[in-house]
Amino acid sequence: MAEYYFERECRTPYSESYVIDADEDEVGRIDIHYTASVAYATLCIPDSLSEDEIQDLISEIDERLVMSNDPYREDFIVTVWAGHEAGVYSEEEALEDEEEEEELEESEGNGHRE
């Protein structure tokens, strides 16, 4: 069984998100949402994980993350998405790209002679 490490990315009063690492490689992420009696999670993993590995990972998440936050919960419901990462998108990065393009256009001129 792989040894998993969980790095929290964010936390609110009712939810938290973690990046999941194993053997120094990022292997997925989980978003956990807490209600009064049930914890819900969305687990995103590579499609190469076997059913046994998925079950082991869910058990680790339950034991190390969910139970430590809500030991009296009635159920833990996990939706698993298996696939590959398409990218990380951010409005900030898009704005930086636009600014770089504008600076490049300004330095090249507008194509008119002065």
VMD Tcl script that draws the C-alpha trace (Angstrom):
set ca {
  {0.00 0.00 0.00}
  {1.27 3.47 -0.89}
  {2.02 5.98 1.84}
  {-0.19 9.00 1.23}
  {0.48 12.59 2.23}
  {-2.27 15.21 2.31}
  {-1.48 18.89 1.80}
  {-4.38 21.19 2.58}
  {-5.00 23.81 -0.08}
  {-7.94 25.56 1.52}
  {-10.45 25.32 4.33}
  {-13.82 26.87 5.13}
  {-16.04 26.24 8.15}
  {-17.76 23.39 6.25}
  {-15.25 22.12 3.71}
  {-11.61 21.58 2.88}
  {-9.49 20.65 -0.14}
  {-6.31 18.61 -0.22}
  {-3.68 17.63 -2.77}
  {-2.76 13.96 -2.39}
  {0.86 12.86 -2.78}
  {2.30 9.34 -2.80}
  {5.95 8.45 -3.24}
  {6.76 12.14 -3.91}
  {4.27 12.31 -6.82}
  {0.96 14.12 -6.89}
  {-1.69 11.43 -7.34}
  {-4.90 13.37 -6.93}
  {-7.00 15.74 -4.92}
  {-9.99 15.58 -2.65}
  {-12.65 18.12 -1.72}
  {-14.54 17.28 1.48}
  {-17.79 18.92 2.53}
  {-19.27 18.46 6.00}
  {-22.97 18.55 6.88}
  {-24.57 17.94 10.27}
  {-24.43 14.15 9.91}
  {-22.71 13.21 6.64}
  {-19.36 14.01 5.04}
  {-19.38 14.19 1.23}
  {-16.24 14.09 -0.89}
  {-15.16 14.32 -4.49}
  {-11.97 12.37 -5.10}
  {-10.05 12.96 -8.35}
  {-7.41 10.34 -9.15}
  {-5.55 8.96 -12.17}
  {-7.35 6.19 -14.05}
  {-4.38 3.88 -13.39}
  {-5.39 3.20 -9.75}
  {-6.95 -0.20 -9.14}
  {-10.17 -0.74 -7.20}
  {-8.16 -1.97 -4.20}
  {-5.92 1.13 -4.31}
  {-8.99 3.38 -4.47}
  {-10.53 1.62 -1.45}
  {-7.23 1.93 0.47}
  {-7.01 5.64 -0.35}
  {-10.62 6.26 0.73}
  {-9.91 4.43 4.00}
  {-6.84 6.62 4.60}
  {-8.85 9.78 3.87}
  {-11.60 8.68 6.23}
  {-9.22 7.78 9.03}
  {-6.77 10.68 8.75}
  {-8.93 13.56 7.52}
  {-12.65 12.99 8.01}
  {-12.66 11.20 11.38}
  {-10.21 13.73 12.84}
  {-12.59 16.55 11.86}
  {-15.95 14.88 12.48}
  {-15.64 11.66 14.54}
  {-19.43 11.42 15.07}
  {-20.52 11.55 11.43}
  {-23.07 8.97 10.30}
  {-21.76 8.37 6.79}
  {-18.92 9.26 4.42}
  {-20.00 9.40 0.76}
  {-17.24 9.65 -1.86}
  {-17.67 10.33 -5.57}
  {-14.57 9.18 -7.45}
  {-13.48 10.75 -10.74}
  {-10.69 8.87 -12.54}
  {-8.83 10.39 -15.46}
  {-5.96 12.75 -16.18}
  {-5.24 16.36 -15.36}
  {-6.11 18.69 -18.22}
  {-4.53 21.72 -16.56}
  {-4.90 24.32 -13.86}
  {-6.70 27.48 -14.88}
  {-6.75 30.82 -13.12}
  {-8.13 34.26 -13.93}
  {-4.91 35.75 -12.58}
  {-2.81 33.82 -15.12}
  {-5.15 34.88 -17.94}
  {-4.78 38.54 -16.92}
  {-0.99 38.21 -16.81}
  {-1.02 36.69 -20.33}
  {-3.16 39.56 -21.64}
  {-0.84 42.14 -20.07}
  {2.21 40.46 -21.64}
  {0.51 40.47 -25.06}
  {-0.35 44.17 -24.71}
  {3.23 45.01 -23.73}
  {4.53 43.05 -26.72}
  {2.18 44.87 -29.09}
  {3.23 48.24 -27.66}
  {6.92 47.44 -28.06}
  {6.41 46.29 -31.67}
  {4.46 49.41 -32.57}
  {1.22 49.64 -34.45}
  {2.61 49.14 -37.94}
  {2.26 52.82 -38.94}
  {5.13 55.08 -39.83}
  {5.58 58.18 -37.80}
}
mol new
graphics top color blue
foreach p $ca { graphics top sphere $p radius 0.5 }
foreach p [lrange $ca 0 end-1] q [lrange $ca 1 end] { graphics top cylinder $p $q radius 0.2 }
display resetview
